[in-house]
Amino acid sequence: QVQLVESGGGLVQAGGSLRLSCAVSGRTFSSYVMGWFRQAPGKEREFVAAISWGGGSTYYPDSVKGRFTISRDNAKNTAALQMNSLKPEDTAVYYCAATPPGSTLVIGASGYDYWGQGTQVTVSS
């Protein structure tokens, strides 16, 4: 069974940075596409970033492009999301997610089978 555990959330002032980490159990981590999503109160879950198996391809929506960077370490079964120049509108619960093994890079939440419990990120103005 695949389990994902996020860490690194917290409270930061606008313009600051945070780094979220996601530890993944399972022997086939390198075959999962990894993604990050966020959900603010009263809003739908929003795609934030995705990275391919080997890390060679990444994808971001315009809302975070140039500010957020997704990475992975297949030797350590971890993924990370570096968030810079944070804005109050980035406030949300952030979730890491993994696709089924062998999936293509996807941005829709329905493409991900495994989810972490979420970590709160709060950006004050």
C-alpha positions in Angstrom: 0.0 0.0 0.0 1.2 3.5 -0.9 1.3 6.1 1.8 2.2 9.8 1.4 3.1 12.1 4.3 3.5 15.8 3.8 5.5 18.1 6.0 6.8 21.7 6.0 3.6 23.8 6.1 3.2 26.8 8.3 2.7 30.5 8.6 4.7 32.9 6.5 4.5 36.6 5.5 3.8 37.6 2.0 6.9 37.5 -0.1 8.4 34.7 2.0 9.2 31.1 1.2 8.3 27.6 2.3 9.4 24.2 1.3 7.0 21.3 1.5 8.1 17.7 1.5 6.3 14.5 0.8 7.6 11.1 1.9 6.2 8.2 0.0 6.2 4.5 1.0 6.3 1.9 -1.6 8.8 0.1 -3.8 7.9 1.6 -7.1 8.1 5.3 -6.3 10.2 6.0 -9.4 7.2 4.9 -11.6 4.7 7.4 -10.1 4.1 10.8 -11.5 4.0 13.1 -8.4 1.7 16.1 -8.1 0.9 18.8 -5.6 -2.6 20.3 -5.2 -4.1 22.8 -2.9 -7.6 23.6 -1.5 -8.6 26.8 0.1 -11.8 27.0 2.2 -14.9 27.1 0.1 -13.0 26.4 -3.1 -12.3 23.4 -5.3 -9.0 21.5 -5.2 -6.6 23.2 -7.5 -3.6 21.7 -9.4 -0.3 23.3 -8.4 2.5 21.2 -9.9 3.5 17.9 -11.4 6.7 16.1 -12.1 7.4 13.1 -14.3 9.0 9.8 -13.2 12.6 10.8 -13.7 12.0 14.5 -12.9 12.8 15.6 -16.5 9.4 17.1 -17.1 7.4 19.4 -14.9 4.2 21.4 -15.3 2.7 24.4 -13.5 -0.4 26.5 -13.9 0.1 30.2 -14.6 -0.9 31.1 -11.0 2.4 29.6 -9.6 4.7 29.4 -12.6 8.0 31.1 -11.8 7.4 31.0 -8.1 7.0 27.3 -7.3 9.3 24.5 -8.1 8.5 20.8 -7.8 11.3 18.2 -7.4 11.8 14.6 -6.5 14.5 12.3 -5.2 13.8 8.8 -6.4 16.6 7.4 -4.2 14.9 8.7 -1.1 11.3 8.3 -2.2 10.5 11.9 -1.6 9.0 14.8 -3.5 9.2 18.5 -2.6 7.6 21.8 -3.5 9.7 24.9 -3.1 7.4 28.0 -2.8 8.9 31.4 -3.2 7.3 34.9 -3.4 4.3 33.6 -1.5 1.1 35.6 -1.7 -2.0 35.6 0.6 -4.0 33.9 -2.1 -1.6 30.9 -1.8 -3.1 30.2 1.5 -4.6 26.7 1.5 -4.1 23.1 2.5 -1.5 21.5 0.3 -1.7 17.9 -0.7 0.9 15.7 -2.5 -0.4 13.0 -4.7 0.8 10.1 -6.8 -0.6 8.5 -9.9 -0.8 4.8 -10.5 2.5 3.3 -11.7 3.3 4.0 -15.3 1.0 6.9 -15.7 1.6 9.9 -18.0 2.1 13.3 -16.5 -1.5 14.5 -15.6 -2.9 17.6 -14.1 -6.4 16.5 -13.1 -7.0 15.3 -9.6 -8.8 12.3 -10.9 -5.6 11.0 -12.4 -4.0 10.5 -9.0 -4.8 7.5 -6.9 -2.8 8.2 -3.7 -3.0 11.3 -1.5 -1.4 12.6 1.6 -3.3 14.0 4.5 -2.5 17.6 3.7 -0.4 20.4 5.3 -1.7 23.9 6.0 0.1 26.9 4.4 -1.0 30.3 5.6 0.4 33.5 4.0 -0.2 36.7 5.9 -0.4 40.1 4.2 
